[in-house]
Amino acid sequence: MRDTKTHGTASSRVTRLVVSVHDVASATAGQTRRWCADADSLGIPVSLLVIPGPWRGAALADEPGYAEVLRARAARGDELVLHGWTHRAGPEGSPPRRLLGRLVARGAAEFAALDEAQAADRLARGRAVLAELGLSVRGFTPPGWLASAATDRALARAGFHYTTSHFGVLDLRSGRMRRGFALSHRPGGTGERLGAATMERWARWNAGRGGLIRVALHPDDLARPGLRDATLRAIEAVLAAGGRAVTYSDVVPDTAGSR
């Protein structure tokens, strides 16, 4: 991982900061590039959440040249993370479960109600596309941060090291959860401004307390006035308090219990 800037005073309880860029695909190449440029200006790595299947008109395999961009980012110290297959919820699951996915994830909760076989199939398809393009992943973030218990079993069987939810990072080998709520925006939704202010206040309040802070960046955030600035202020507050920027793989050790 590339060196990150050191900010603020040393602390016996260093806060770790994970900045993730969601919905990484050829269709959002411009937005991803802009978020990555912001991260580069701060000297921090990011976790890039890649959608390999058909989404917003194209699949990653349809634009193999974009894989070179992702390889270059990984070479700089960023991490690639599998982020579903199509990033769209299907007809699986009970009506209440589907309703929850629509309300929380705006129809993106692809893995919220899958059984183990269904989840394993989509994970295998996603990995196969990435492998064909020379890309590899250790972790998984379900679209909308919603996944069934069967999905977690499929991930563990497939050899993934970790998965994430709104509330933290789960080590699939040890079963240990690293707590850390994911801060993100809801562009165009009710309470957008309040949410942006809350992100900054929450980051400042937790910056010197140790533990894990997660800030999630989405392509659609960049279309809303002020959301980018609020996000960067939140990140800068954590760094100024001595926080250390890492990727998800840095949060989950290679050997359970070694960190």
Buried (B, 14 or more C-beta within 10 A) or exposed (E): BEEBEEBBEEBEEBBBBBBBBBBBBBBBBEBBEBBBEBBBEBBBBBBBBBBBBBBEEBBBBEBEEBBEBBBEBBEBBBBBBBBBBBBBBBEBBEEEBBEBBBEBBBBBBBBBBBBBEBBBEBBEBBBEBBEEBEBEBBBBBBBBBBBBEBBBBBBBEBEBBBBBBBBBBBBBBBEBEBEBBBBBBBBEEEEBEEBBEBBBEBBBEBBBEBBBBBBBBBBBBBEBEEBBEBBBBBBBBBBBBBBBBBBBBBBBBEEBEEE
